[in-house]
Amino acid sequence: MPFSVHVRLSIMMFLTYAVWGAWYMTINTYLTATLKFTGTQAGAVFGTTALASMISPLIVGLIADRYFSTERVLSVLFLLGGAVLWMVPRATEFGSVYALMLLYCLIFFPAVPLTNSLAMRQMKDPKAQFPAIRIYAPLGWILISMIVGWMRLEAQATPFQIAGGLSFAMGLFSLALPHTPPGGAAGTGWKSLLGLDALVLLRDRSYLVFMIASVLACIPLTFYFSFTNPYLNAVGVVNAAGKMSLGQVSEVLLTLAMPWVFRKFSIKSVLLIGLFAWALRYTLLALGNAESGMWMFYLAILLHGVCFTFFFFTGSIYTDSVAPPALKNTAQGMLTFMTYGIGMFLGSLSSGWAVDAFTTVANGVEQRDWMSFWLTSAAGAGGIAVLLLIVFRDRKVGSVA
């Protein structure tokens, strides 16, 4: 890969995840602490990310596969997304906030799989080359999280404006990305027109069970993304967003190690390690505190590399390896639909209900039983891990090429 292409792809990853990280980890702090939304309302707004992922990535992936170059599709998505983000701080009621966030997520979340597919189409060996590009995604997230935490913006609407500015920058930069023309139509029937050709991948039993595992894993996973920042702020952790960016530091290290992981471990092993790491992480969050137990919080955050990378990074590489050239964008959209969509939608609703279930009101003041919330999350992750241990067949990620 030419050095100039490597640099442009790295900047693409950095900016994309800086846009995402600016608002994603702190949105529920803003909704609950500033706008005074209930846990169910905050969970519903957070769930727009998943709802959008069930609607738009397949359609936009199909457009990029059949009609327009990927870099131009990305430019339009980021420019439109930036405009919507600048409107979010003006909304204060649940209905208007929900509508704006749903609109934004419908625009943004197709861009995530498109950046993956664009990058991998420039590579001869994605399993070996993609990690060196993908590490810039958590680096972008780390930097923007540290800025938001250092400036103490977690309960403010400013992160949406920061994300909007970065989105405009990414929209313009997208036009400088390597030209990535449509891969060609895979078919002309109604399934092709709806972007459902990628469903043929599910005929591969190993890929089908991988997809099921990923969907199930996203349910307890969403509990962390939804309510860790509000929880850490509630128990007195200073600069919680900045400290949470340490999770992306561990993600960088795990990303660099993934080529070795692909050679040594099966899909089943990768998923099980990730799920048991989630169970441990939630247990540490339940038992930790902002004083003598702060080390538990740090360890829980640092487990992010294992928890996140073993699902989303692996899923992108594995999907690219089994998808034919004409379906690579659509297949990445299907993966997003199943994980960020169905899995996280169920997780967002469940996490909101769980927070409210463990909330009591005394003298007009809400009191949340965070320990029970996190232990329930740990039990969910552990239960899914045991289920996968029993029913899933082994297969190495690198064996599908």
Contacts in CASP RR format, 6 or more apart in sequence:
PFRMAT RR
TARGET T0000
AUTHOR 0000-0000-0000
METHOD contacts of the structure
MODEL  1
MPFSVHVRLSIMMFLTYAVWGAWYMTINTYLTATLKFTGTQAGAVFGTTA
LASMISPLIVGLIADRYFSTERVLSVLFLLGGAVLWMVPRATEFGSVYAL
MLLYCLIFFPAVPLTNSLAMRQMKDPKAQFPAIRIYAPLGWILISMIVGW
MRLEAQATPFQIAGGLSFAMGLFSLALPHTPPGGAAGTGWKSLLGLDALV
LLRDRSYLVFMIASVLACIPLTFYFSFTNPYLNAVGVVNAAGKMSLGQVS
EVLLTLAMPWVFRKFSIKSVLLIGLFAWALRYTLLALGNAESGMWMFYLA
ILLHGVCFTFFFFTGSIYTDSVAPPALKNTAQGMLTFMTYGIGMFLGSLS
SGWAVDAFTTVANGVEQRDWMSFWLTSAAGAGGIAVLLLIVFRDRKVGSV
A
1 122 0 8 1.000
1 123 0 8 1.000
1 124 0 8 1.000
1 129 0 8 1.000
5 122 0 8 1.000
5 178 0 8 1.000
6 132 0 8 1.000
6 133 0 8 1.000
8 176 0 8 1.000
8 177 0 8 1.000
8 178 0 8 1.000
9 118 0 8 1.000
9 119 0 8 1.000
9 122 0 8 1.000
9 133 0 8 1.000
9 177 0 8 1.000
9 178 0 8 1.000
10 133 0 8 1.000
10 136 0 8 1.000
11 136 0 8 1.000
11 173 0 8 1.000
12 74 0 8 1.000
12 115 0 8 1.000
12 118 0 8 1.000
12 119 0 8 1.000
12 170 0 8 1.000
12 173 0 8 1.000
12 174 0 8 1.000
12 177 0 8 1.000
13 115 0 8 1.000
13 119 0 8 1.000
13 133 0 8 1.000
13 134 0 8 1.000
13 136 0 8 1.000
13 137 0 8 1.000
13 140 0 8 1.000
14 136 0 8 1.000
14 137 0 8 1.000
14 139 0 8 1.000
14 140 0 8 1.000
15 140 0 8 1.000
15 166 0 8 1.000
15 169 0 8 1.000
15 170 0 8 1.000
15 173 0 8 1.000
16 111 0 8 1.000
16 112 0 8 1.000
16 115 0 8 1.000
16 137 0 8 1.000
16 170 0 8 1.000
17 136 0 8 1.000
17 137 0 8 1.000
17 138 0 8 1.000
17 140 0 8 1.000
17 141 0 8 1.000
18 140 0 8 1.000
18 141 0 8 1.000
18 143 0 8 1.000
18 144 0 8 1.000
18 166 0 8 1.000
19 78 0 8 1.000
19 108 0 8 1.000
19 163 0 8 1.000
19 164 0 8 1.000
19 166 0 8 1.000
19 167 0 8 1.000
19 170 0 8 1.000
20 108 0 8 1.000
20 112 0 8 1.000
20 141 0 8 1.000
20 163 0 8 1.000
21 140 0 8 1.000
21 141 0 8 1.000
21 144 0 8 1.000
21 145 0 8 1.000
21 163 0 8 1.000
22 144 0 8 1.000
22 148 0 8 1.000
22 159 0 8 1.000
22 160 0 8 1.000
22 162 0 8 1.000
22 163 0 8 1.000
22 164 0 8 1.000
22 166 0 8 1.000
23 85 0 8 1.000
23 159 0 8 1.000
23 160 0 8 1.000
23 162 0 8 1.000
23 163 0 8 1.000
24 49 0 8 1.000
24 225 0 8 1.000
25 145 0 8 1.000
25 225 0 8 1.000
25 228 0 8 1.000
25 229 0 8 1.000
25 241 0 8 1.000
25 244 0 8 1.000
26 148 0 8 1.000
26 153 0 8 1.000
26 154 0 8 1.000
26 155 0 8 1.000
26 159 0 8 1.000
26 229 0 8 1.000
26 241 0 8 1.000
27 42 0 8 1.000
27 45 0 8 1.000
27 46 0 8 1.000
27 101 0 8 1.000
27 159 0 8 1.000
28 39 0 8 1.000
28 42 0 8 1.000
28 43 0 8 1.000
28 45 0 8 1.000
28 46 0 8 1.000
28 226 0 8 1.000
28 227 0 8 1.000
28 229 0 8 1.000
28 230 0 8 1.000
29 154 0 8 1.000
29 155 0 8 1.000
29 229 0 8 1.000
29 230 0 8 1.000
29 233 0 8 1.000
30 154 0 8 1.000
30 155 0 8 1.000
30 156 0 8 1.000
30 157 0 8 1.000
30 159 0 8 1.000
31 37 0 8 1.000
31 41 0 8 1.000
31 42 0 8 1.000
31 45 0 8 1.000
31 97 0 8 1.000
32 38 0 8 1.000
32 39 0 8 1.000
32 42 0 8 1.000
32 230 0 8 1.000
33 155 0 8 1.000
33 230 0 8 1.000
33 233 0 8 1.000
34 155 0 8 1.000
34 156 0 8 1.000
34 157 0 8 1.000
35 92 0 8 1.000
35 97 0 8 1.000
37 45 0 8 1.000
37 94 0 8 1.000
37 97 0 8 1.000
38 356 0 8 1.000
39 352 0 8 1.000
39 355 0 8 1.000
39 356 0 8 1.000
39 359 0 8 1.000
40 352 0 8 1.000
40 353 0 8 1.000
40 355 0 8 1.000
40 356 0 8 1.000
41 94 0 8 1.000
42 226 0 8 1.000
42 230 0 8 1.000
42 352 0 8 1.000
42 355 0 8 1.000
43 226 0 8 1.000
43 348 0 8 1.000
43 349 0 8 1.000
43 351 0 8 1.000
43 352 0 8 1.000
43 355 0 8 1.000
44 98 0 8 1.000
44 348 0 8 1.000
44 349 0 8 1.000
44 352 0 8 1.000
45 94 0 8 1.000
45 97 0 8 1.000
45 98 0 8 1.000
45 101 0 8 1.000
46 222 0 8 1.000
46 225 0 8 1.000
46 226 0 8 1.000
46 348 0 8 1.000
46 351 0 8 1.000
47 344 0 8 1.000
47 345 0 8 1.000
47 348 0 8 1.000
47 349 0 8 1.000
48 98 0 8 1.000
48 101 0 8 1.000
48 102 0 8 1.000
48 104 0 8 1.000
48 105 0 8 1.000
49 101 0 8 1.000
49 105 0 8 1.000
49 109 0 8 1.000
49 340 0 8 1.000
49 341 0 8 1.000
49 344 0 8 1.000
49 348 0 8 1.000
50 222 0 8 1.000
50 340 0 8 1.000
50 341 0 8 1.000
50 342 0 8 1.000
50 343 0 8 1.000
50 344 0 8 1.000
50 345 0 8 1.000
50 346 0 8 1.000
50 347 0 8 1.000
50 348 0 8 1.000
51 102 0 8 1.000
51 105 0 8 1.000
51 341 0 8 1.000
51 345 0 8 1.000
52 102 0 8 1.000
52 105 0 8 1.000
52 106 0 8 1.000
52 108 0 8 1.000
52 109 0 8 1.000
52 341 0 8 1.000
53 105 0 8 1.000
53 109 0 8 1.000
53 336 0 8 1.000
53 337 0 8 1.000
53 339 0 8 1.000
53 340 0 8 1.000
53 341 0 8 1.000
53 344 0 8 1.000
53 345 0 8 1.000
54 337 0 8 1.000
54 341 0 8 1.000
54 342 0 8 1.000
54 345 0 8 1.000
55 106 0 8 1.000
56 106 0 8 1.000
56 107 0 8 1.000
56 109 0 8 1.000
56 110 0 8 1.000
57 109 0 8 1.000
57 110 0 8 1.000
57 112 0 8 1.000
57 113 0 8 1.000
57 332 0 8 1.000
57 333 0 8 1.000
57 334 0 8 1.000
57 336 0 8 1.000
57 337 0 8 1.000
57 340 0 8 1.000
58 194 0 8 1.000
58 195 0 8 1.000
58 196 0 8 1.000
58 198 0 8 1.000
58 330 0 8 1.000
58 333 0 8 1.000
58 334 0 8 1.000
58 337 0 8 1.000
59 110 0 8 1.000
59 195 0 8 1.000
60 73 0 8 1.000
60 77 0 8 1.000
60 110 0 8 1.000
60 114 0 8 1.000
60 333 0 8 1.000
61 73 0 8 1.000
61 110 0 8 1.000
61 113 0 8 1.000
61 114 0 8 1.000
61 195 0 8 1.000
61 329 0 8 1.000
61 330 0 8 1.000
61 332 0 8 1.000
61 333 0 8 1.000
62 192 0 8 1.000
62 193 0 8 1.000
62 194 0 8 1.000
62 195 0 8 1.000
62 329 0 8 1.000
62 330 0 8 1.000
63 73 0 8 1.000
64 70 0 8 1.000
64 73 0 8 1.000
64 114 0 8 1.000
64 117 0 8 1.000
64 182 0 8 1.000
64 329 0 8 1.000
65 182 0 8 1.000
65 183 0 8 1.000
65 184 0 8 1.000
65 185 0 8 1.000
65 186 0 8 1.000
65 326 0 8 1.000
65 327 0 8 1.000
65 328 0 8 1.000
65 329 0 8 1.000
65 330 0 8 1.000
66 182 0 8 1.000
66 183 0 8 1.000
66 184 0 8 1.000
66 185 0 8 1.000
67 182 0 8 1.000
68 182 0 8 1.000
69 179 0 8 1.000
69 180 0 8 1.000
69 181 0 8 1.000
69 182 0 8 1.000
70 114 0 8 1.000
70 117 0 8 1.000
70 118 0 8 1.000
70 121 0 8 1.000
70 177 0 8 1.000
70 180 0 8 1.000
70 329 0 8 1.000
71 118 0 8 1.000
71 174 0 8 1.000
71 175 0 8 1.000
71 177 0 8 1.000
71 178 0 8 1.000
71 179 0 8 1.000
71 180 0 8 1.000
72 174 0 8 1.000
72 175 0 8 1.000
73 110 0 8 1.000
73 114 0 8 1.000
74 111 0 8 1.000
74 114 0 8 1.000
74 115 0 8 1.000
74 118 0 8 1.000
74 170 0 8 1.000
74 171 0 8 1.000
74 174 0 8 1.000
74 177 0 8 1.000
75 171 0 8 1.000
75 172 0 8 1.000
75 174 0 8 1.000
75 175 0 8 1.000
77 107 0 8 1.000
77 108 0 8 1.000
77 110 0 8 1.000
77 111 0 8 1.000
77 114 0 8 1.000
77 171 0 8 1.000
78 108 0 8 1.000
78 111 0 8 1.000
78 167 0 8 1.000
78 168 0 8 1.000
78 170 0 8 1.000
78 171 0 8 1.000
78 174 0 8 1.000
79 167 0 8 1.000
79 168 0 8 1.000
79 171 0 8 1.000
79 172 0 8 1.000
80 107 0 8 1.000
81 104 0 8 1.000
81 107 0 8 1.000
81 108 0 8 1.000
81 164 0 8 1.000
81 167 0 8 1.000
82 163 0 8 1.000
82 164 0 8 1.000
82 165 0 8 1.000
82 167 0 8 1.000
82 168 0 8 1.000
84 100 0 8 1.000
84 103 0 8 1.000
84 104 0 8 1.000
84 107 0 8 1.000
85 104 0 8 1.000
85 160 0 8 1.000
85 161 0 8 1.000
85 163 0 8 1.000
85 164 0 8 1.000
85 165 0 8 1.000
85 167 0 8 1.000
86 160 0 8 1.000
86 161 0 8 1.000
86 164 0 8 1.000
86 165 0 8 1.000
87 100 0 8 1.000
88 97 0 8 1.000
88 100 0 8 1.000
88 101 0 8 1.000
88 104 0 8 1.000
88 157 0 8 1.000
88 160 0 8 1.000
89 157 0 8 1.000
89 158 0 8 1.000
89 160 0 8 1.000
89 161 0 8 1.000
91 97 0 8 1.000
91 99 0 8 1.000
91 100 0 8 1.000
108 167 0 8 1.000
109 336 0 8 1.000
109 340 0 8 1.000
110 333 0 8 1.000
110 336 0 8 1.000
112 336 0 8 1.000
112 340 0 8 1.000
113 316 0 8 1.000
113 329 0 8 1.000
113 332 0 8 1.000
113 333 0 8 1.000
113 335 0 8 1.000
113 336 0 8 1.000
114 329 0 8 1.000
114 332 0 8 1.000
116 130 0 8 1.000
116 316 0 8 1.000
116 320 0 8 1.000
116 332 0 8 1.000
117 320 0 8 1.000
117 328 0 8 1.000
117 329 0 8 1.000
117 332 0 8 1.000
118 177 0 8 1.000
118 178 0 8 1.000
118 180 0 8 1.000
119 130 0 8 1.000
119 133 0 8 1.000
119 134 0 8 1.000
120 126 0 8 1.000
120 130 0 8 1.000
120 316 0 8 1.000
120 320 0 8 1.000
120 328 0 8 1.000
121 180 0 8 1.000
121 328 0 8 1.000
122 178 0 8 1.000
122 180 0 8 1.000
123 129 0 8 1.000
123 130 0 8 1.000
126 317 0 8 1.000
126 320 0 8 1.000
126 321 0 8 1.000
127 259 0 8 1.000
127 262 0 8 1.000
127 317 0 8 1.000
127 321 0 8 1.000
127 397 0 8 1.000
127 398 0 8 1.000
127 401 0 8 1.000
128 259 0 8 1.000
130 316 0 8 1.000
130 317 0 8 1.000
131 255 0 8 1.000
131 256 0 8 1.000
131 258 0 8 1.000
131 259 0 8 1.000
131 313 0 8 1.000
132 256 0 8 1.000
134 255 0 8 1.000
134 313 0 8 1.000
135 252 0 8 1.000
135 255 0 8 1.000
135 256 0 8 1.000
138 247 0 8 1.000
138 248 0 8 1.000
138 249 0 8 1.000
138 251 0 8 1.000
138 252 0 8 1.000
138 255 0 8 1.000
139 248 0 8 1.000
139 252 0 8 1.000
140 248 0 8 1.000
141 245 0 8 1.000
141 248 0 8 1.000
142 245 0 8 1.000
142 248 0 8 1.000
142 249 0 8 1.000
142 252 0 8 1.000
143 245 0 8 1.000
144 162 0 8 1.000
144 166 0 8 1.000
145 241 0 8 1.000
145 242 0 8 1.000
145 244 0 8 1.000
145 245 0 8 1.000
145 248 0 8 1.000
146 241 0 8 1.000
146 242 0 8 1.000
146 245 0 8 1.000
147 162 0 8 1.000
148 154 0 8 1.000
148 159 0 8 1.000
148 162 0 8 1.000
148 241 0 8 1.000
148 242 0 8 1.000
149 239 0 8 1.000
149 240 0 8 1.000
149 241 0 8 1.000
149 242 0 8 1.000
150 239 0 8 1.000
150 242 0 8 1.000
151 158 0 8 1.000
152 239 0 8 1.000
153 159 0 8 1.000
153 162 0 8 1.000
153 241 0 8 1.000
154 229 0 8 1.000
154 233 0 8 1.000
154 240 0 8 1.000
154 241 0 8 1.000
155 233 0 8 1.000
183 325 0 8 1.000
183 326 0 8 1.000
183 328 0 8 1.000
183 329 0 8 1.000
184 325 0 8 1.000
184 326 0 8 1.000
185 192 0 8 1.000
185 326 0 8 1.000
186 192 0 8 1.000
186 197 0 8 1.000
186 324 0 8 1.000
186 326 0 8 1.000
186 327 0 8 1.000
186 330 0 8 1.000
187 197 0 8 1.000
191 197 0 8 1.000
191 199 0 8 1.000
195 330 0 8 1.000
197 327 0 8 1.000
197 330 0 8 1.000
198 323 0 8 1.000
198 327 0 8 1.000
198 330 0 8 1.000
198 331 0 8 1.000
198 333 0 8 1.000
198 334 0 8 1.000
199 334 0 8 1.000
200 327 0 8 1.000
201 207 0 8 1.000
201 319 0 8 1.000
201 322 0 8 1.000
201 323 0 8 1.000
201 327 0 8 1.000
201 331 0 8 1.000
201 334 0 8 1.000
202 208 0 8 1.000
202 211 0 8 1.000
204 322 0 8 1.000
205 393 0 8 1.000
206 267 0 8 1.000
206 393 0 8 1.000
206 395 0 8 1.000
206 400 0 8 1.000
207 318 0 8 1.000
207 319 0 8 1.000
207 322 0 8 1.000
207 400 0 8 1.000
209 267 0 8 1.000
209 391 0 8 1.000
209 392 0 8 1.000
209 393 0 8 1.000
210 267 0 8 1.000
210 271 0 8 1.000
210 315 0 8 1.000
210 318 0 8 1.000
211 335 0 8 1.000
211 338 0 8 1.000
213 267 0 8 1.000
213 271 0 8 1.000
213 388 0 8 1.000
213 392 0 8 1.000
214 271 0 8 1.000
214 311 0 8 1.000
214 315 0 8 1.000
214 335 0 8 1.000
214 338 0 8 1.000
214 339 0 8 1.000
215 338 0 8 1.000
215 339 0 8 1.000
215 342 0 8 1.000
215 343 0 8 1.000
216 343 0 8 1.000
216 384 0 8 1.000
216 387 0 8 1.000
216 388 0 8 1.000
217 271 0 8 1.000
217 274 0 8 1.000
217 275 0 8 1.000
217 278 0 8 1.000
217 311 0 8 1.000
217 381 0 8 1.000
217 384 0 8 1.000
218 311 0 8 1.000
218 339 0 8 1.000
218 340 0 8 1.000
218 341 0 8 1.000
218 342 0 8 1.000
218 343 0 8 1.000
218 344 0 8 1.000
218 346 0 8 1.000
218 347 0 8 1.000
219 343 0 8 1.000
219 344 0 8 1.000
219 346 0 8 1.000
219 347 0 8 1.000
219 350 0 8 1.000
219 380 0 8 1.000
219 384 0 8 1.000
220 278 0 8 1.000
220 282 0 8 1.000
220 347 0 8 1.000
220 377 0 8 1.000
220 380 0 8 1.000
220 381 0 8 1.000
220 382 0 8 1.000
220 384 0 8 1.000
221 278 0 8 1.000
221 307 0 8 1.000
221 308 0 8 1.000
221 311 0 8 1.000
221 344 0 8 1.000
221 347 0 8 1.000
221 381 0 8 1.000
222 343 0 8 1.000
222 344 0 8 1.000
222 346 0 8 1.000
222 347 0 8 1.000
222 348 0 8 1.000
222 350 0 8 1.000
222 351 0 8 1.000
223 282 0 8 1.000
223 347 0 8 1.000
223 350 0 8 1.000
223 351 0 8 1.000
223 354 0 8 1.000
223 373 0 8 1.000
223 374 0 8 1.000
223 377 0 8 1.000
224 278 0 8 1.000
224 281 0 8 1.000
224 282 0 8 1.000
224 307 0 8 1.000
224 377 0 8 1.000
225 344 0 8 1.000
226 347 0 8 1.000
226 348 0 8 1.000
226 351 0 8 1.000
226 352 0 8 1.000
227 351 0 8 1.000
227 352 0 8 1.000
227 355 0 8 1.000
227 373 0 8 1.000
228 244 0 8 1.000
228 285 0 8 1.000
229 240 0 8 1.000
229 241 0 8 1.000
229 244 0 8 1.000
231 285 0 8 1.000
231 370 0 8 1.000
231 373 0 8 1.000
231 374 0 8 1.000
232 240 0 8 1.000
232 243 0 8 1.000
232 244 0 8 1.000
232 290 0 8 1.000
232 297 0 8 1.000
233 240 0 8 1.000
234 368 0 8 1.000
234 370 0 8 1.000
235 289 0 8 1.000
235 290 0 8 1.000
235 370 0 8 1.000
236 290 0 8 1.000
237 243 0 8 1.000
237 290 0 8 1.000
237 294 0 8 1.000
237 297 0 8 1.000
243 297 0 8 1.000
243 298 0 8 1.000
243 301 0 8 1.000
244 301 0 8 1.000
246 298 0 8 1.000
246 301 0 8 1.000
246 302 0 8 1.000
246 304 0 8 1.000
247 301 0 8 1.000
247 302 0 8 1.000
247 303 0 8 1.000
247 304 0 8 1.000
247 305 0 8 1.000
248 304 0 8 1.000
249 302 0 8 1.000
250 302 0 8 1.000
250 303 0 8 1.000
250 304 0 8 1.000
250 305 0 8 1.000
250 306 0 8 1.000
251 304 0 8 1.000
251 305 0 8 1.000
251 308 0 8 1.000
251 309 0 8 1.000
253 305 0 8 1.000
254 305 0 8 1.000
254 306 0 8 1.000
254 309 0 8 1.000
254 310 0 8 1.000
254 313 0 8 1.000
255 309 0 8 1.000
255 313 0 8 1.000
258 309 0 8 1.000
258 313 0 8 1.000
258 314 0 8 1.000
258 317 0 8 1.000
261 270 0 8 1.000
261 310 0 8 1.000
261 314 0 8 1.000
261 397 0 8 1.000
262 314 0 8 1.000
262 317 0 8 1.000
262 396 0 8 1.000
262 397 0 8 1.000
262 398 0 8 1.000
263 396 0 8 1.000
263 398 0 8 1.000
265 273 0 8 1.000
265 396 0 8 1.000
265 397 0 8 1.000
266 394 0 8 1.000
266 395 0 8 1.000
266 396 0 8 1.000
266 397 0 8 1.000
267 314 0 8 1.000
267 318 0 8 1.000
267 392 0 8 1.000
267 394 0 8 1.000
267 395 0 8 1.000
267 396 0 8 1.000
267 397 0 8 1.000
268 388 0 8 1.000
268 389 0 8 1.000
268 392 0 8 1.000
268 393 0 8 1.000
268 394 0 8 1.000
268 395 0 8 1.000
269 394 0 8 1.000
270 310 0 8 1.000
270 314 0 8 1.000
270 397 0 8 1.000
271 310 0 8 1.000
271 311 0 8 1.000
271 388 0 8 1.000
271 392 0 8 1.000
272 385 0 8 1.000
272 388 0 8 1.000
272 389 0 8 1.000
273 306 0 8 1.000
273 310 0 8 1.000
274 306 0 8 1.000
274 307 0 8 1.000
274 310 0 8 1.000
274 311 0 8 1.000
274 385 0 8 1.000
275 381 0 8 1.000
275 382 0 8 1.000
275 384 0 8 1.000
275 385 0 8 1.000
275 388 0 8 1.000
276 381 0 8 1.000
276 382 0 8 1.000
276 385 0 8 1.000
277 303 0 8 1.000
277 306 0 8 1.000
277 307 0 8 1.000
277 310 0 8 1.000
278 307 0 8 1.000
278 378 0 8 1.000
278 381 0 8 1.000
278 382 0 8 1.000
279 378 0 8 1.000
279 379 0 8 1.000
279 380 0 8 1.000
279 381 0 8 1.000
279 382 0 8 1.000
279 383 0 8 1.000
279 385 0 8 1.000
280 303 0 8 1.000
280 378 0 8 1.000
281 300 0 8 1.000
281 303 0 8 1.000
281 304 0 8 1.000
281 307 0 8 1.000
281 378 0 8 1.000
282 300 0 8 1.000
282 374 0 8 1.000
282 375 0 8 1.000
282 377 0 8 1.000
282 378 0 8 1.000
282 381 0 8 1.000
283 374 0 8 1.000
283 375 0 8 1.000
283 378 0 8 1.000
284 296 0 8 1.000
284 297 0 8 1.000
284 299 0 8 1.000
284 300 0 8 1.000
284 303 0 8 1.000
285 296 0 8 1.000
285 297 0 8 1.000
285 300 0 8 1.000
285 370 0 8 1.000
285 374 0 8 1.000
286 370 0 8 1.000
286 371 0 8 1.000
286 372 0 8 1.000
286 373 0 8 1.000
286 374 0 8 1.000
286 375 0 8 1.000
286 378 0 8 1.000
287 293 0 8 1.000
287 296 0 8 1.000
287 371 0 8 1.000
288 294 0 8 1.000
288 296 0 8 1.000
288 297 0 8 1.000
289 296 0 8 1.000
290 297 0 8 1.000
311 339 0 8 1.000
312 339 0 8 1.000
314 397 0 8 1.000
315 335 0 8 1.000
316 332 0 8 1.000
316 335 0 8 1.000
317 397 0 8 1.000
318 397 0 8 1.000
318 400 0 8 1.000
319 331 0 8 1.000
319 332 0 8 1.000
319 334 0 8 1.000
319 335 0 8 1.000
320 328 0 8 1.000
320 331 0 8 1.000
320 332 0 8 1.000
321 397 0 8 1.000
321 398 0 8 1.000
321 400 0 8 1.000
321 401 0 8 1.000
322 331 0 8 1.000
322 400 0 8 1.000
323 330 0 8 1.000
323 331 0 8 1.000
323 332 0 8 1.000
351 377 0 8 1.000
354 373 0 8 1.000
354 376 0 8 1.000
354 377 0 8 1.000
355 368 0 8 1.000
355 373 0 8 1.000
358 368 0 8 1.000
358 369 0 8 1.000
358 370 0 8 1.000
358 372 0 8 1.000
358 373 0 8 1.000
358 376 0 8 1.000
359 366 0 8 1.000
359 367 0 8 1.000
359 368 0 8 1.000
359 369 0 8 1.000
360 366 0 8 1.000
360 367 0 8 1.000
360 369 0 8 1.000
361 367 0 8 1.000
END
